[in-house]
Amino acid sequence: MKKIVLLSCITFVGLLGCNDNRTAERTSPPSAPVTTSQAPQTTPSTEASKTTGLAEMNDTDRAFAQRIENDLRKDSALPAATQNIQVYARSGEVTLRGSVNNEQEKTTIGSAVQQMSGVSKVDNKIQVASASR
């Protein structure tokens, strides 16, 4: 599972590098979500939107998602697996993606995010690595 997630991330970053967004940014709004841990400040390609299935993030949502990721990674009470989690946000609704070692880690991370300021809803799509084998 970790290999699949890693390969997906590499592919996504590769797609970002192949897309010249300078013209698109001047002429159209962003067309796809951006994970804060992978995102340059450019708009990813439409292909990335098809693979994630998530709504686009505006600058406010992107900053909110980044704050959540930072808070997760700084909290020593949370599992080290928070390093594998990507956060998407839209109007206070947060989607978590990535993988963890067990169901307890998934639940703990989801609960921690739900308690964070500004979060109205959490869609916990974190995969449990042992469950996918």
N, C-alpha and C positions, 0 to 999 in steps of 0.2 A: 504494500500500500504506500509506504514511504517513497519507494521508487517511482510509483505512478504520480504521486503528488509532486515530487521533485521534477520529473520530466514534464509535467503539465506546466509548472512554473517556468521552467527553462523555455518551453515552447511559447508561452505567453510573453515572456520578456523578449524573445526573438521576434515575435510579431510586432511588438512595440518598436523595436529598433529598425524594422523594415518600413515602418509607416512614417512618411514625411507629413507631420501635422501642422507645420507652420502655416501653410495655406488654409487648411481646414479650420484652424483656430480663428482665423480672421473672418471666415465666411460662414461658419456654422457652429452651433452649440455642440458640446461633447456628445458622443453617441454611445458610450459604453461605460460600465463601472470601472473603477480603478481601485486596486487594493493598495492600501497605504504602504505596505511593506515592500512592494515591488514598483511603485509608481513614480515615474518621472513626472514632472508637472506638465506633461503633454497628454493629449487625448489618445487612448488606445484605438486600435482599428475596430471596424465593425465585426470582424471575425471574433475578436475577444468577447464582444457582447453576446454573440451566439453561443460561445462555450460556457460562459458563466451563468447566463439566464437571469442576471440581476439588473435592476434599473440603474441608470447612470447616477453618479454622485456629483453634486455641484461643489463649489469650493467650501461652503459651510459644512456640508456632509463629510467631505474629505478630511477637513480639520477635526471634526467630531470623531470620525473613525480613527484618525491618527492618535487622538488623545486617549481613546479607549485602548488601542494597542499598546501605547506607552504605559498606561496605568496597569494593564495586565502584566507586562514584562517586568515592571518595577516591584510588583507585589510578591514578596518572598514567601507568602503563605500559599501561593498558587503553584501548581505543578510546573516544572521546567518545560513541559510540552506547550506552554503558551507561546513559545518561540515559533511554533509551527502553525499558529492560528492567524488567519487573515480576517480582517474586519471590514464589512461593507455597511454603510449607513445611509438612510434616507428618511429625513423628517423624524428623527428619533427612533426609527425602527432599525434594529441592528441584525445583520446576518453574519454568523460565524462559520468559517470554513477552515478546513485543515484536518490534521489527524492527531490523535492522542493514543496513549497506550491502553486505556481502559475506560469503562463507562463512568467510573467515579470521577476521573479527570474531566471528562466531557461535561458532566453535571456540575462539578465545582466551578469550572470556567464559565459556563452558561449562567449560573446563579450569581457569580461575581459581576458579570456584565449587567445583568438585570438590575442590580442594586446601584449601579453607577448613575450619577446625576445626568439627567437629560434623556435617559433610555426609556422609551415607552413600551417597547416590545422586543423580544429576542427570538430570532429564528435560528436555532442551534443545529446547523448542518455539519457539525464536526463529526468526522468518521472515527470509529474506534478501530485501531489497527488490527487487533486480535480478532475482531468480528468479521473482518474482510478476508481472512485466510481460510 
